[in-house]
Amino acid sequence: MLRNSGLLEFLSSIVGSALKNFNVPQEIIPLAFIKPISGSASMALATDIISKFGTETRIGMIAATIMGASETTFYVIAIYMNSIKAKKSRKVIIPAILADIASIITAILIIR
């Protein structure tokens, strides 16, 4: 839905232009946006990336590392917070998103 609406491409172009100086592949940015939100959508994006670029390319390896090193954050938070009947998830969401950002940055830095 995000891909068809054009929102994902719009956000990717904005962030991609800012990250161009840091040698971040443009093809990875949509995966970085989607991975914390949806596991199945991120799997589809990663499959598309790996099908297009291959597993031995830098882009393919970064996509695979992001898939293995990060989590579908919002799903996990919803499950955990519901299981303990917690109502305030604010203190959990911010560190979880920071952990996702750290895992994506680490994947990009490691695969050079």
N, C-alpha and C positions, 0 to 999 in steps of 0.2 A: 504494500500500500504506500509506504514512504517512497519507494523507488518509482512507482507509477505516477505519484503526485508531483514529483520533481523536487520535493523538499530535501530529500537526501542528497541529490546532486547540488542543490543550492547551498546547503550547509557545507558540503565537501569542497565546493569551489571557494567559499569564504575562508575556511580553515586551511585548505590546500595552498592558497596563495600566501598565507602567513607562514606556513611550514615549508615552503619551497626552498628557502635559504638553508634549511637544516637537512636537506637531501632526503626528505620523507617521500616515499612513493605515493602519488596521488591515488592510486588504486586501492590503497590500504585504508584510507580515511573513512569511506562508508562502512567498512567492517568495524573500525574502531567505534563508530557511533552506534551501530546496531548490536554489537556483542553484549553490552550490559543490559539490553532491553529484551532481546529475543534470541534464544538458542537456535531455533529452527531457521529463522531468517538469516542469522549470522552463518549458519552452516551452508545455506544456499549461496550466500555471497562468497564464502570461502571456497566452495566448490566451483563457482564461476571463475574466481581468480585463479585457482590452481588449474582448471581446465584450459584457461586462456594462456597462462604464462608458464605452467609446468611446475613441478615440485623442486627442481634444481635451480630455479632462479631466485634472486633475492626477494622478489615480491611474493613468490610462492612460499618461501621459507618463513617470511615475516607473517604471512596469513596463517600458516600452520602454527607458528609459535603463539600468536595472539589467541588462536582457538584453544590451545592447550594451557596457556598461562593466565587466562582471565575467566571470569564467571558471568553467568547471566544474573547480574547483581539484583535486579529488582524482583525477580522470581524467588531467589534464595531468601531475600529479606522478607518478602511476603510470607513464605512458608515458615521461616523461623519465628517471625514476630507473631504469627497466628498460633503457632504451637505453644508459645509461652503466654499467650493472651495479652501481649503488650500493645499499648495504644500509641505510644510516642516512638516513632521510628527515626526521628530526625537525627538522633545521636548515632545511629547506625548507618544511615544513608551516606552521609558526608565522608566518613572514613572508607566506606565501601567503594564509592566513586573515585576517591583518591587512590585506592589500591588498584582499581581498574586502569586509571591513567598511568600509574607507575608500571603496571605490567605491560601496557602497550608501548610506553617509552623504552622500557628495558628490551622488549622484543625488537624494536627498531634499532636500538644501539648495539645489541649483541650480533644481529645478523648484518654484517657489513661486508 
